[in-house]
Amino acid sequence: MCGIAGMIDLTGQRRPLPEGALQAMAQAIFHRGPDEEGFLQRPGLGLANRRLSIVGLADGRQPIANEDGSVSTVFNGELFDYPELRARLEARGHRFRTHADTENLVHLWEDHHETLWDHLRGQFALALYDEKRQQVVLGRDRVGICPLYWTQSEGWLLFGSEIKALLASGLVEPRPEPRGINHLFTFFALPGPVTCFQGIQLLPPGHFLDIRLDTGRVEQRVYHRLEFPDAGQEDVREVETLTREFEELLLAAVTRRLRAEVPVVSYLSGGVDSSVVVAMASKVLGRPIPAFTIQIQAKALDETTEAGIVARHVGCDPTVVPVGANEVLHTYPELIRAAEGPVIDTSCAALLLLAREVHRQEYKVALTGEGADEWLAGYPWHKVHRALGYLDLLGLPLSQWLRRWGIWASGAPSFAWSNVRRSQAAVAGHNGWVDIYGLVGMSKVRFFSDEMKRQLADVVPLEELGLEPERMKRWHPLNRELAVSARSHLAGLLLNAKGDRVAMNSSVETRYPFLDEEVVAFLARVHPRYKFKGLQDKYLLRRVAERWLPKAIAWRKKAMFRAPFDSFHLDHVPPFVEQLLSAESLARTGYFNAAEVIRWRSQFKKLRSWSLKRVSIEMGLVGVLATQLWHHTFIEGSLCELPTRVGSPARTASLVGVR
């Protein structure tokens, strides 16, 4: 993958680009593409690319244009069917000058214009300029693997693979967006379009911007939405038939993602998802694929034994990266700089260290198993939701009573049930994800300041995801859960803070066979009973895995990959932790109730380990620390002794008044 950035004059005046702005934007994302840089500059338009060269090593420098130079593009990502696509385009008379997959884009545009997106298969974010039509399009892949941020300032539309590029333009003042912090404390992540920066948006998956240079019109359009069959119309063929078809599709997806002119490696956790990918990749390559494994140094979280079983089975010798509480703690400042938003999931720090080791060994591409849990109901809260649903068969709302008891047991203050009802309506009825997000969301009523609560009192983040509940009502209830998972957890956490941002921070491209378009479409069609059989998650995948892995791995109970949440509360922590969580720093940002944060920091260790209350408080405190660290890094660099990206001192003293 690469990094892209650019600026477009929306005034129609074709103003010259601000001196050095485009180059500064590209330099800010150097880590995404350390191999080459390229620029296209016209009056009122600038496109930039930082290239991580993987395909077309010798001649793939961007921007790349069509035959007469009237269409140009900068591209981040991979088109995995690029050889077949190129052959079809050449048969239609198009002439290619490079061996890069990027060149397919300009020829597809010549043939299809705004329906270009229907012909793209892979992971991508791109900008394409048509000089004759005076049109620019910016678009992003179907599930949100490659990021693309944009904003408007002083008559310019600015875009970039990372927010750093927008800030480097000199045209964007970083200011906090309370709705973004609200999203973090709702979804455990930032799925977009809202970010933590006021006025900066993350383009949603499956969307593109259509920009007309002559009029300055900017229209956001949808080209793809995740679809499931109406309930009762799912694929219910015999399970053996479905197993064979799924195996063929997944093997083809792995094969396509091994296409590269550089060596490809794989992550290996010991779970069924990454293990199947490693086994299939090794089969395709005809040799064991190099594998990289994280060893979380906590007995209950260490999966290296299971990863070792898989490694021996396929004959590889994985590189093991040990990660303990101290490593997580000392990596967090770099993690926040990479993610450009607060991060609650401490395992993101472990993945940042894993990608660093991949880069140290001079690899650029890694396969990974993300996506299987989304399409095959792999998370434990699906089981909890289904088990609670069984209680309602007695004709009483027992599940609702138990959920309310769970909230009481967590020790959280009461919150508005009207917002709970609105949240449920936004996802077409009660949903297992509403339960787990409720556990995270308790931190808002526990830790948010009075001013934050006032500003966000009527805001329901689930309503901001654009999920179209009327369409979802036609689907099986489990498919509704999977749709919410794909839009929030997958796009916001796994592919963002846990995916692109930590990998590309070390110039590593991650590829996802379970997010292949054909795999996703197949699993969407399959009846939910083959995804989640009784209380057995990922049923169809486990049947496939039996053919590739030891049975103990194929049917191994799902283990959530995570790192300890209490890393920031060791007996001896770096000074920046105490500085960020001091009463003075908490008051300065204005996001949190300083008295409550300080109280629970001193008391939460007295609670029973893994009680709902302790888990909720631990997650909340990590969120508080991460938000304070983000503010120090990007908004106002005066909260602690760490370095900051803020260019001028004390831009914003507090949250109050920024709107």
PELIN-V183831 format. One record per backbone hydrogen bond with DSSP energy under -1.0 kcal/mol. NH is the residue of the N-H (numbers start at 1). CO is the residue of the C=O. Records with the same first field share a line. If there is no record, write none. Layout:
BEGIN
NH=CO + CO
END
This chain:
BEGIN
3=50
5=48
6=159
7=46
8=157
9=44
10=155
21=18
24=20
25=21
26=22
27=23
28=24
29=26
30=27
32=29
33=30
35=51
36=51
38=49
40=47
42=45
44=15
45=42
46=7
47=40
48=5
49=38
50=3
51=36
60=56
64=73
66=71
72=129
73=64
74=127
76=125
78=123
82=79
85=81
86=82
87=83
88=84
89=85
90=86
91=87
93=90
94=89
104=101
105=102
107=103
108=104
109=105
110=106
111=107
112=108
113=109
115=112
116=113
118=115
119=116
120=117
123=78
125=76
126=139
127=74
128=137
129=72
130=135
131=70
135=130
136=211
137=128
138=209
139=126
140=207
141=124
149=160
150=201
151=158
153=156
156=153
157=8
158=151
159=6
160=149
161=4
167=163
168=164
170=167
177=196
180=177
181=177
182=178
183=179
184=180
185=181
186=183
187=183
188=184
198=175
200=197
201=150
202=193
203=148
206=141
207=204
208=221
209=138
210=219
211=136
212=217
213=134
216=212
219=210
221=208
223=206
224=206
231=474
233=230
235=525
242=238
243=239
244=240
245=241
246=242
247=243
248=244
249=245
250=246
251=247
252=248
253=249
254=250
255=251
256=252
257=253
258=255
259=256
261=54
265=365
266=290
267=367
268=292
275=271
276=272
277=273
278=274
279=275
280=276
281=277
282=278
283=279
284=280
285=281
286=282
287=282
292=266
293=319
295=321
297=323
298=296
301=298
302=298
307=303
308=304
309=305
310=306
311=307
312=308
313=309
314=310
315=311
316=311
319=291
321=293
323=295
328=324
329=325
330=326
331=327
335=331
336=332
337=333
338=334
339=335
340=336
348=345
349=346
351=347
352=348
353=349
354=350
355=351
356=352
357=353
358=354
359=355
360=356
361=357
362=359
363=358
366=509
367=265
368=511
372=369
375=371
376=372
378=373
382=379
384=380
385=381
386=382
387=383
388=384
389=385
390=386
393=390
394=391
395=392
398=396
401=397
402=398
403=399
404=400
405=401
406=402
407=403
408=404
409=405
410=406
411=408
412=407
420=416
421=417
422=418
423=419
424=420
425=421
426=422
428=425
429=424
434=431
435=431
436=432
437=433
438=434
439=435
440=436
441=437
442=438
443=440
444=441
446=442
447=443
448=444
449=591
453=449
454=450
455=451
456=452
459=456
463=460
464=461
465=462
472=468
473=469
474=471
475=472
480=476
481=477
482=478
483=479
484=480
485=481
486=482
487=483
488=484
490=485
491=486
492=488
493=489
494=489
495=490
498=493
500=495
501=496
503=499
504=500
506=503
507=504
508=503
509=364
511=366
515=512
516=513
520=516
521=517
522=518
523=519
524=520
525=521
526=522
527=235
530=527
531=528
532=528
533=536
536=533
538=376
539=531
540=530
542=538
543=539
544=540
545=541
546=542
547=544
548=545
549=545
553=550
554=550
555=551
556=553
569=566
577=574
579=575
580=576
581=577
586=582
587=583
588=584
589=585
590=586
593=447
597=593
598=594
599=595
600=596
601=597
602=598
603=599
604=600
606=603
607=604
611=608
615=611
616=612
617=613
618=614
619=615
620=616
621=617
622=618
623=619
624=620
625=621
626=622
627=623
628=624
629=625
630=626
631=627
632=628
633=629
634=630
635=631
636=631
638=636
645=633
655=589
658=655
END
